[in-house]
Amino acid sequence: MAGIEDKNLFMMCEALNPAALTHLSPAYYVRTCRTDELDVWKTMHFDSPELANEFAAFMTQYFDEVYANQESEFFKRCLFVCDSRDTPIATCFGWKAYGHVSTIHWFKV
């Protein structure tokens, strides 16, 4: 792609493989992240509470630099998979990276 060759993109899907798709179990559902759950989103990407705490300032700074000026769009696009108690157990969202490339990122289960 012209104009983004030096950007930080990790994987690319040129064609959807329908065999890779499946239905979500009825025990779970998808909803958007609520504004009062930003800290939940910031900690989900780490494998332990200690690691999440270690990177808390980084995540806050990253959000502030990348998403804060588009906060309403962030909350429209940030998805949670929740269990029957409405507890987020996974997250990802679609975003126009660098204003050019449609991406799915911040994916974590």
Rosetta blueprint (number, residue, H / E / L):
1 M L
2 A L
3 G L
4 I L
5 E L
6 D L
7 K L
8 N L
9 L L
10 F L
11 M L
12 M L
13 C L
14 E L
15 A L
16 L L
17 N L
18 P H
19 A H
20 A H
21 L L
22 T L
23 H L
24 L L
25 S L
26 P L
27 A L
28 Y L
29 Y E
30 V E
31 R E
32 T E
33 C L
34 R L
35 T H
36 D H
37 E H
38 L H
39 D H
40 V H
41 W H
42 K H
43 T H
44 M H
45 H L
46 F L
47 D L
48 S L
49 P H
50 E H
51 L H
52 A H
53 N H
54 E H
55 F L
56 A H
57 A H
58 F H
59 M H
60 T H
61 Q H
62 Y H
63 F H
64 D H
65 E H
66 V H
67 Y L
68 A H
69 N H
70 Q H
71 E H
72 S H
73 E H
74 F H
75 F H
76 K H
77 R H
78 C E
79 L E
80 F E
81 V E
82 C E
83 D L
84 S L
85 R L
86 D L
87 T L
88 P E
89 I E
90 A E
91 T E
92 C E
93 F E
94 G E
95 W E
96 K E
97 A E
98 Y L
99 G L
100 H L
101 V E
102 S E
103 T E
104 I E
105 H E
106 W E
107 F E
108 K E
109 V L
